[in-house]
Structures are given as C-alpha cells and as structure tokens.
C-alpha cells in the first residue's frame, strides 16, 4: 500500500516574512515604495491632522498613498477590495508594514486629495525628467470616455425630469388605489397570489415616493445646463458634473479622461478629467496644466514653444487650433475627411463608402436661371447666396415641399430624418484665412502625413496600459474634483511604471 505524508488543515502556520524582501528592486512595488519614501513631499497632508496633542494616531499618508497606487496598478479600485488586500496579500502587507487601514479611511484619503494630487504628480514627473524619460520635442493629446458612479437613467433635461416625477407620482396614486380596493374587497379580480404581499407593495410605494421627492428637491436646487449653442443639455441627478457620452459601446454617463503624452517613453506630462463630451476646447486647459507642471519641475514658461503637437480629428476646431497658434505649437490636427484626400487610403472601402444617396453631381445646374434640377426633374431655387461653414463658402438651393412630398426618389435624396424638402449645399469658394482649412492643408503635406501617424504609437499605449493592464474601466467616484483625483492617480501609476522599467533599478 502506498505511503503518503499526512496533512491537516486544522492548524495555524506563521511563516517568517521579512518585509523588505517583498519589495525587490526593479519591481513596480519597489518603485512606489522608494518614490513615496524618498522623492515625494507628503508634508502637504500635515495640515489636515490636528492630533499632535490629543486624539488617536492616524495612518501615515505615505502608507495610504503606497497602497492606493499599488492597488490601482493591480486593478483594485474599490476601497473594500483594497482593505481586503491589506489583510491577505503579502505585498500589500509589506507596503503597509502590517497595518490594516479600513475601507472608509482609504476612501476618505483618496477623495480628499484635491490640493495635494497636483504637487505629488509633479514630484513623479520630476523623477522622470531626472531619469531622462522626457524628450520635450513631440507631444500627443488623446482622451478616453469612461462611465462614472452615476446613473444614466437619472439623466435628462429639466422638463424630462419633471415628467418623470409626474409619472412616479401617478404610479404611486395607482398603487394606493389598488391597495385601497384590496382592503375594501371591491375588486373581484384580486385573488390569492395576484399581487405581491402587503408589505412588499408598501415598500414599493415608499420607494417611488422617495424617488419623486428626490427629483422635486433636485429640480428646486439646480439650474438648467446649457451648451455652446444656447440649448439646454441633459443634467444628471446622481452626478450633475458628469455628461452623457456616446462611445463605441453605446451611451454612458461619465467623464472624459485626457492625457498629454511625451513621445520618448510615453510619459504623461499632464492628465485631467472633464465632464464634457466634445474635445473641441480641451487643448487650452490641457496645455495650461502641462505648462504649470513643467514650470513646477524647473522649466521655463516657453517649454512647449516650437514643439510638435498632434491630436486626432476630435480636436479639430477653431478654438483648439487658435490655442495652438497662441502657444506657438507646431500642431497637426486633421479634419475628419483627411483620409479621403490621402492617396494611400484610396483602396480602403471604409474611407470611401458605397454611395447610397444622391450627391451634388446628380443634380443638373442651369446657369442661366441659376437653379438646380433634381434627378426627378424638379427645380431647386436659391435660398442663401453665401453661407460659411468649415472654411468653405456655400450657396444654398432648396426644393418645394410639394415636389418632395410625393417623390418616388425621396429616400435616396433626403438624408435627415423627418426632412420635408431637399436642401442642396453647393461650395462656391474657400476661406483662405480660415484656421481649419490651413490646418487641413498642413496635415495633407508630405511632412504632415509622416508626422501625424506617430500619434498612435505615442498616445494609444498609455490608454491601453491604463484601461487593459491596470483594468480601469470606470470611475468609482462622483464629482469632477474626485474623478480628476482618481484619473491623475492612474496617470501617476503609469509614470511610475515607466520609471521602474527605464529609470532606476
């Protein structure tokens, strides 16, 4: 008969662990430990503590910062998961020296770093500079839209939210009437098991009443939000600083995390989260934040002058291009049609979609009468002789409603949903002084077509590292200030990883 060594799970084992042995040089945890202990000024937190004479001892901010940074590097975002790791994971134990901060302490520490996160980020950036990780000549700006701790179902204009409150109140009245009929026994259709129990129905009524009261209170305390065009945009009851955004995975309620990246080793020189969908105004605040960061580590105010700056088509706007001119950036920001003008993409169908609608060349121009004739033989007369858009001057021709109403070619002609007649935009001139057109011409040059594609190798790896390797798929906090703290902590972890890989060992 075989003979095996006996084992027994009902015993306690206390293995000897030397904490410093768990923090091996060359690892990310060692880099975090070294930087927090030796290169980051955490005296900024001292003013928050008033326990030098009375009160219990607090956890050292160094300990809390270490475990938060290491937890984020391992994809642990929730404070309860971080608390558990401090009790079960030997690397976390080594970073905390055996201390076990609870989840409320960890959450409060992260949420309260409004004034400290910027200087701490600059401390890490200074080490990147000293280790030669910054090139300082080529920068790429990009962003990622992530959901936050906000409910998309609680979004809408004030009128829409008001209607939702009215529907909730109507539902409460309906439930109360059903409740009353059941008590009186007037409803013969009510049999055993037809409704939930009395207690369950009362809880439902109470929940709906609280929701209606919450909406009513919020509407009385908050003003409407307006976009650039002066129209009201959606608000959100759970986090009104977040925004409803469209992504490749559908609509989300969240924030737009931006990062300005140096090309040498993909170090983030500035990061910020915005509660806006469009990137049309992000160059200004991002470059201003980057300038302040570089000045904080000892560089001049004109550090970014004459440097190459690239961003994708989402940033192509008059305000962004104008800001690049003011900052003297050698910017390359293409418009959304730049690949259609690039002969290298002529064989790719995604940039040359199959025609399904009528185009301008399908309409015949009668020069003598100055009107167009549609494929069905109807006339389009001049409505506006000069209209400016995207750097071009257009002349607008419009058809009669009666001609389009019964037209058999309507589906191939009218593009907008619910359109009643055809509007034909005919380009007649170019605004040569327009910033957008000049930028498009710059990107279309041979030099521009060599420089712009480098953006993918600079910015995209940063977001791949943060989203995939570090598993940041959402913000767990609410409010722009707290979300921005979390985003900058992740950018800081990314930079510390660069220091661990390419800097000191």
C-alpha positions, 0 to 999 in steps of 0.5 A: 500500500502506498505511503503518503505524508499526512496533512491537516488543515486544522492548524495555524502556520506563521511563516517568517516574512521579512518585509523588505524582501517583498519589495525587490528592486526593479519591481513596480512595488519597489518603485512606489515604495522608494518614490513615496519614501524618498522623492515625494513631499507628503508634508502637504497632508500635515495640515489636515491632522490636528492630533499632535496633542490629543486624539488617536494616531492616524495612518501615515499618508505615505502608507495610504498613498503606497497602497492606493497606487499599488492597488490601482496598478493591480486593478483594485479600485474599490476601497473594500477590495483594497482593505481586503488586500491589506489583510491577505496579500503579502505585498500589500502587507509589506507596503503597509508594514502590517497595518490594516487601514479600513475601507472608509479611511482609504476612501476618505484619503483618496477623495480628499486629495484635491490640493495635494494630487497636483504637487505629488504628480509633479514630484513623479514627473520630476523623477522622470525628467531626472531619469531622462524619460522626457524628450520635450520635442513631440507631444500627443493629446488623446482622451478616453470616455469612461462611465462614472458612479452615476446613473444614466437613467437619472439623466435628462433635461429639466422638463424630462425630469419633471415628467418623470416625477409626474409619472412616479407620482401617478404610479404611486396614486395607482398603487394606493388605489389598488391597495385601497380596493384590496382592503375594501374587497371591491375588486373581484379580480384580486385573488390569492397570489395576484399581487405581491404581499402587503408589505412588499407593495408598501415598500414599493410605494415608499420607494417611488415616493422617495424617488419623486421627492428626490427629483422635486428637491433636485429640480428646486436646487439646480439650474438648467445646463446649457451648451455652446449653442444656447440649448439646454443639455441633459443634467444628471441627478446622481452626478450633475458634473458628469455628461452623457457620452456616446462611445463605441459601446453605446451611451454612458454617463461619465467623464472624459479622461485626457492625457498629454503624452511625451513621445520618448517613453510615453510619459504623461506630462499632464492628465485631467478629467472633464465632464464634457463630451466634445474635445473641441476646447480641451487643448487650452486647459490641457496645455495650461496644466502641462505648462504649470507642471513643467514650470513646477519641475524647473522649466521655463514658461516657453517649454512647449514653444516650437514643439510638435503637437498632434491630436486626432480629428476630435480636436479639430476646431477653431478654438483648439487650433487658435490655442495652438497658434497662441502657444506657438505649437507646431500642431497637426490636427486633421479634419475628419475627411483627411483620409479621403484626400490621402492617396494611400487610403484610396483602396480602403472601402471604409474611407470611401463608402458605397454611395447610397444617396444622391450627391451634388453631381446628380443634380443638373445646374442651369446657369442661366436661371441659376437653379438646380434640377433634381434627378426627378426633374424638379427645380431647386431655387436659391435660398442663401447666396453665401453661407460659411461653414468649415472654411468653405463658402456655400450657396444654398438651393432648396426644393418645394415641399410639394415636389418632395412630398410625393417623390418616388426618389425621396429616400435616396435624396433626403438624408435627415430624418423627418426632412420635408424638402431637399436642401442642396449645399453647393461650395462656391469658394474657400476661406483662405484665412480660415484656421481649419482649412490651413490646418487641413492643408498642413496635415495633407503635406508630405511632412504632415502625413509622416508626422501625424501617424506617430500619434498612435504609437505615442498616445494609444499605449498609455490608454491601453496600459491604463484601461487593459493592464491596470483594468480601469474601466470606470470611475468609482467616484462622483464629482469632477474634483474626485474623478480628476483625483482618481484619473491623475492617480492612474496617470501617476501609476503609469509614470511610475511604471515607466520609471521602474522599467527605464529609470532606476533599478 
